[in-house]
Amino acid sequence: MAFDGWCRSRRGIFYVLLSTALFCHRAAAALPEVPAPDVAAPAWVLMDHDSGQVLAERNADKPLLPASLAKLMTAYVLFGYLKSGKLKPDDRVDISRRARSAKGARLFLRPGSSARAEDLLKGVIVLSANDAAVALAERVAGSEKNFVVAMNAAARALGLDRTTFLNATGHDEKGQLSTARDLARLAAALIRDFPEYYRWFSLKEFSDAGITQYNRNSLLWRDPTVDGVKTGQTHSAGFCLVASARREGMRLIAVVLGARDENARADAAQRLLDHGFRRFETRLLYAAEIPAVRTRVWMGDQATVPLGPGRNLYLTLPRGWHEKLRARVTVAESLNAPIRSGQAVGTIALDVDRQPLAEYPLVALRSVGEGGFFRRTIDRLQLWLQ
């Protein structure tokens, strides 16, 4: 994205327009309120994947039984083993009697036999196979109990503070709880951290031992922009669904918990996704590797340092409001070396129609070491003259 801007260097304040238009009209009081759609489920949330912004919600932080949506974390932990090489797709996984006895959806694995790790993973993802989930948990952690410890550690690391897992299958147990918001964040982490494996969630069918079974996520057939994520259902949890879709570069995640039946959960998720794409727009404001601005550094081995948010900075706004957006980049009046990469040296403040919207830290994108004696002497003189 190209920026037009000007600076007032003595105050260290840089103004950057986020579009080529100039805005002279009076400021609106705030962003327009976008009414949430009517969704037939007790708890749900709609979130933009890139910005992390929640666009609509109901009871999004209420702890509820996750049913087989718990397998999103089962998959997340197993993907970590795949990525590290500790588990390989062609590894043979032994099937225990305990795995064979898992209730619910199954691949009907035989005790004493073995199966490819990738086939078992696809069984977990596409068919929600509980015997496959237990077999994989035992393979990588020694027991399902040990695997659950890894699931909860991953939940804490991802900031899923209202989520607790007690098994790898999603089977109802007292105390196994999650929320619509936490599950949306977990789905976003799956997509972000393991794009090479996330594509398995788009598989519409899976065949094993000559038997073909079909993905229960009906949105994969209904909406070509949907590419995952997973369904869940128990008597106590009701019908649940996490769905993600990508349209014109924008990805949304919808979570529906406790719907009355399979059609209701699919209709609810579809309504949320359609609402989000129709009413909102996400744009990349700053790319992690592209400086937002460069500023003077005193007494350093370099005269300037590039500054930016240090990450891809996305923003989701109601459609039509990105054109009203402006950033104010504020930098400390005097930056003296040494400066380390990632060090906060200012802020990026976003305004809409001259009204404050959000603020982010502005960091150095590279380190600047201390300059030599001659450079430091000249810079001290220049600072004194100013």
C-alpha positions in Angstrom: 0.0 0.0 0.0 1.4 3.4 -0.9 1.0 6.3 1.6 0.9 10.1 1.2 2.2 12.0 4.2 4.1 14.8 5.8 6.0 15.2 9.1 6.7 17.6 11.9 10.1 16.4 12.8 10.8 18.6 15.9 7.8 17.1 17.6 8.5 13.7 16.1 5.0 13.3 14.8 4.3 11.9 11.3 0.9 12.0 9.7 0.1 9.3 7.2 -3.0 9.2 5.1 -4.4 5.7 4.4 -5.9 6.7 1.1 -5.2 9.3 -1.5 -8.3 11.4 -0.7 -8.3 14.3 1.7 -11.2 14.5 4.2 -12.6 17.9 5.0 -16.1 17.1 6.2 -17.0 17.0 9.9 -16.2 13.9 11.8 -18.8 11.3 12.6 -19.3 10.5 16.2 -18.3 6.9 15.9 -18.4 3.9 13.6 -21.9 2.9 12.4 -23.5 0.1 14.4 -24.0 -2.9 12.2 -27.0 -4.9 13.5 -26.2 -8.6 14.1 -28.1 -11.1 12.0 -30.9 -13.3 13.6 -29.1 -16.6 14.4 -31.0 -19.6 15.8 -28.4 -20.8 18.4 -27.8 -20.0 22.0 -24.1 -19.1 21.5 -22.2 -18.0 18.4 -19.5 -15.6 17.2 -18.3 -14.2 13.8 -14.6 -13.3 13.6 -12.3 -12.0 11.0 -9.3 -14.3 10.7 -6.6 -11.7 9.8 -7.6 -8.9 12.1 -8.9 -11.0 14.9 -11.9 -8.6 15.2 -15.2 -10.0 16.4 -17.9 -8.7 14.0 -21.0 -10.2 15.8 -21.5 -12.4 18.8 -24.0 -13.8 21.3 -22.9 -15.5 24.6 -19.4 -15.7 23.0 -17.7 -16.2 26.4 -20.2 -18.6 27.9 -18.4 -21.9 28.7 -20.2 -24.8 27.0 -19.6 -28.4 26.1 -17.6 -28.4 22.9 -18.5 -31.9 21.7 -16.2 -33.0 18.8 -15.1 -29.4 18.3 -12.5 -30.4 20.9 -10.8 -32.3 18.0 -9.7 -29.0 16.7 -7.2 -28.9 19.5 -6.5 -32.6 19.0 -5.6 -31.8 15.4 -3.6 -28.7 16.4 -1.4 -30.7 18.7 -0.9 -33.5 16.2 -0.1 -31.0 13.4 2.7 -29.7 15.7 4.1 -33.3 15.9 3.9 -33.5 12.1 5.6 -30.2 11.6 8.4 -31.0 14.0 9.0 -34.4 12.3 8.2 -36.3 15.5 5.3 -37.9 13.7 5.4 -38.6 10.0 2.4 -39.1 7.6 3.6 -42.7 6.7 4.3 -43.8 10.3 2.4 -46.9 11.3 0.3 -46.3 14.4 -0.6 -49.3 16.5 -4.3 -49.7 17.5 -4.9 -50.5 21.2 -8.0 -52.1 22.7 -8.7 -48.8 24.4 -8.7 -47.0 21.1 -10.9 -49.7 19.6 -13.4 -49.3 22.4 -13.9 -45.5 21.9 -17.6 -44.7 21.5 -19.2 -42.5 18.9 -18.0 -42.0 15.3 -15.3 -44.5 14.4 -13.2 -46.0 11.7 -13.8 -49.4 13.3 -10.1 -50.1 13.8 -9.1 -53.6 14.9 -7.0 -54.0 18.1 -3.5 -55.3 17.2 -3.6 -53.8 13.8 -1.9 -50.6 12.6 -2.7 -47.7 10.3 -0.9 -44.8 8.6 -0.8 -41.7 10.7 -2.1 -39.5 7.9 -5.1 -41.8 7.3 -5.9 -41.7 11.0 -5.6 -37.9 11.0 -8.0 -37.6 8.0 -10.4 -39.9 9.9 -10.3 -37.5 12.9 -10.8 -34.4 10.7 -13.3 -35.6 8.1 -15.3 -38.3 10.0 -14.6 -37.2 13.6 -13.4 -40.7 14.3 -12.9 -41.2 18.0 -10.9 -44.5 17.8 -8.4 -42.7 15.4 -8.1 -39.8 17.8 -7.3 -42.0 20.8 -4.8 -44.1 18.7 -2.9 -41.0 17.6 -2.9 -39.6 21.1 -1.4 -42.8 22.5 1.1 -42.9 19.7 2.6 -39.4 20.3 2.1 -39.0 24.1 2.0 -42.6 25.4 -1.6 -42.2 26.7 -4.7 -40.1 26.1 -4.2 -38.6 29.5 -0.7 -37.4 28.7 -2.0 -36.0 25.3 -4.7 -34.0 27.1 -2.0 -32.3 29.1 -0.5 -31.2 25.8 -3.9 -30.0 24.6 -4.4 -27.8 27.7 -0.8 -26.5 27.5 -1.5 -25.4 23.9 -4.8 -23.8 24.9 -3.0 -21.7 27.5 -0.3 -20.8 25.0 -3.0 -19.6 22.6 -4.7 -17.6 25.3 -7.8 -19.8 25.4 -8.4 -19.0 29.0 -12.0 -20.3 29.2 -11.2 -23.7 27.7 -10.4 -26.9 29.5 -10.0 -30.3 27.8 -10.4 -33.7 29.5 -10.2 -36.0 26.5 -9.0 -36.0 22.9 -12.4 -37.0 21.4 -14.8 -34.4 22.6 -16.9 -37.0 24.5 -18.9 -35.1 27.2 -17.2 -35.0 30.6 -18.0 -32.7 33.4 -15.5 -29.8 33.3 -14.6 -30.1 29.6 -15.7 -26.7 28.4 -14.9 -24.1 25.8 -16.5 -20.9 24.4 -17.5 -19.7 21.0 -14.8 -17.0 21.1 -12.1 -19.5 22.2 -13.0 -22.0 19.4 -12.9 -19.2 16.8 -9.4 -18.3 18.0 -8.4 -22.0 17.9 -9.6 -22.3 14.3 -7.7 -19.1 13.4 -4.6 -20.7 14.9 -5.0 -23.8 12.9 -5.3 -21.9 9.7 -2.4 -19.6 10.6 0.1 -22.1 12.0 -0.6 -25.1 9.8 -1.8 -24.1 6.4 -0.3 -27.2 4.8 -2.5 -29.4 6.9 -5.5 -27.2 7.3 -6.5 -28.1 3.7 -7.6 -31.6 5.0 -10.5 -29.9 6.7 -11.9 -29.2 3.2 -12.1 -32.9 2.3 -15.7 -33.9 1.5 -15.1 -37.6 2.0 -12.7 -40.2 3.3 -12.4 -43.9 2.4 -10.9 -46.6 4.6 -11.1 -50.4 4.2 -13.3 -50.0 1.2 -15.8 -47.9 3.0 -16.4 -44.2 2.0 -17.8 -41.8 4.5 -18.7 -38.2 4.1 -17.8 -35.0 5.9 -20.7 -33.8 8.1 -19.9 -30.1 7.3 -22.7 -29.6 4.8 -21.4 -26.1 4.0 -18.6 -27.7 2.0 -21.3 -28.6 -0.5 -23.5 -25.6 -0.1 -20.9 -22.8 -0.3 -17.8 -23.1 -2.6 -16.0 -20.4 -0.5 -16.1 -22.6 2.7 -13.0 -24.7 3.2 -13.5 -26.1 6.7 -13.5 -26.4 9.7 -15.5 -29.0 11.8 -18.8 -30.2 13.2 -19.6 -31.5 16.6 -22.7 -33.0 18.3 -23.7 -34.7 21.5 -27.1 -34.9 23.3 -25.9 -32.4 25.9 -23.9 -30.0 23.7 -26.4 -29.9 20.8 -25.3 -29.4 17.2 -22.2 -27.3 16.8 -20.1 -26.1 13.9 -17.0 -24.1 13.2 -16.9 -22.9 9.6 -14.4 -20.8 7.7 -14.8 -19.2 4.3 -12.6 -17.0 2.1 -14.0 -14.5 -0.4 -11.9 -11.9 -2.4 -9.0 -12.2 0.0 -11.0 -11.9 3.2 -11.4 -14.9 5.5 -14.1 -15.2 8.2 -14.7 -17.8 10.9 -18.1 -18.5 12.3 -18.8 -20.6 15.4 -22.2 -21.9 16.3 -22.9 -23.8 19.5 -26.0 -25.6 20.7 -28.2 -25.5 17.6 -31.2 -27.7 17.6 -30.3 -29.9 14.6 -27.9 -30.3 11.7 -29.7 -28.0 9.3 -30.0 -25.3 12.0 -26.3 -25.2 12.7 -25.5 -25.0 9.0 -28.1 -22.3 8.4 -26.7 -20.3 11.3 -23.1 -20.5 10.2 -24.1 -19.6 6.6 -26.1 -16.6 7.8 -23.1 -15.3 9.9 -20.6 -15.7 7.0 -22.9 -14.0 4.5 -23.5 -11.2 6.9 -19.8 -10.6 7.5 -18.8 -10.6 3.9 -21.7 -8.4 2.9 -21.3 -5.8 5.6 -17.6 -5.7 6.4 -14.2 -5.3 4.7 -10.7 -6.2 5.9 -7.6 -4.5 4.6 -3.9 -4.8 5.3 -2.8 -1.4 6.6 0.9 -2.2 7.2 2.9 -5.2 6.1 5.4 -6.5 8.6 8.4 -6.1 6.4 7.6 -2.7 5.0 8.5 0.4 7.1 5.7 2.8 8.0 8.2 5.6 8.3 12.0 6.2 8.8 13.2 8.5 11.5 16.5 10.0 12.6 18.7 8.2 15.1 21.4 10.1 17.0 24.8 8.8 17.9 24.3 5.6 16.0 26.2 3.6 13.4 23.2 4.4 11.1 21.6 7.7 10.6 18.0 6.5 10.4 15.9 3.5 11.5 12.8 2.0 9.8 9.8 1.8 12.0 6.5 -0.1 11.7 4.1 -2.3 13.8 6.5 -5.3 13.5 3.7 -7.5 12.1 1.0 -7.5 9.4 -1.6 -5.1 10.7 -5.1 -5.7 9.4 -8.2 -3.8 10.2 -11.9 -4.7 9.6 -14.4 -1.9 9.2 -17.9 -1.6 7.9 -17.9 -1.4 4.1 -17.2 2.1 2.9 -15.4 3.2 6.1 -11.8 2.4 5.1 -11.9 5.6 2.9 -12.4 7.6 6.1 -9.4 6.1 7.9 -6.2 7.9 8.8 -3.2 7.0 10.9 -1.1 9.2 13.1 2.4 7.8 13.6 4.0 9.3 16.7 7.7 8.9 17.4 9.8 9.9 20.4 11.3 13.3 19.8 14.9 12.2 20.2 16.0 8.6 19.5 19.5 7.8 20.7 21.4 4.6 19.8 21.7 1.8 20.6 18.2 0.7 19.5 17.3 -3.0 19.3 15.1 -4.6 16.7 11.5 -4.8 18.1 12.0 -2.0 20.6 8.9 0.2 21.0 9.7 3.8 20.1 6.2 5.3 19.4 2.7 4.5 18.5 0.4 4.2 15.4 -3.0 5.7 16.2 -5.9 5.1 13.9 -8.7 7.6 13.5 -12.0 7.4 11.6 -13.5 10.7 10.6 -11.0 12.3 13.1 -12.3 10.2 15.9 -9.9 7.8 17.8 -10.3 4.2 16.8 -7.3 2.1 17.9 -3.7 2.4 18.9 -0.7 0.1 18.3 3.0 0.2 19.3 5.5 1.4 16.7 8.7 -0.6 16.8 12.2 -0.5 15.3 12.4 -2.9 12.4 16.1 -3.3 12.7 18.8 -2.7 15.3 21.0 0.4 15.4 24.3 0.1 17.2 26.2 2.9 18.9 28.3 5.0 16.5 32.0 5.8 16.9 33.5 8.7 18.8 33.4 11.1 15.9 29.8 10.4 15.1 28.7 10.8 18.7 30.6 14.1 19.0 29.0 15.5 15.8 25.5 14.4 16.9 25.9 15.9 20.4 26.9 19.2 18.8 23.9 19.2 16.4 21.5 18.4 19.3 23.0 21.2 21.3 22.5 23.7 18.4 18.9 22.6 18.1 
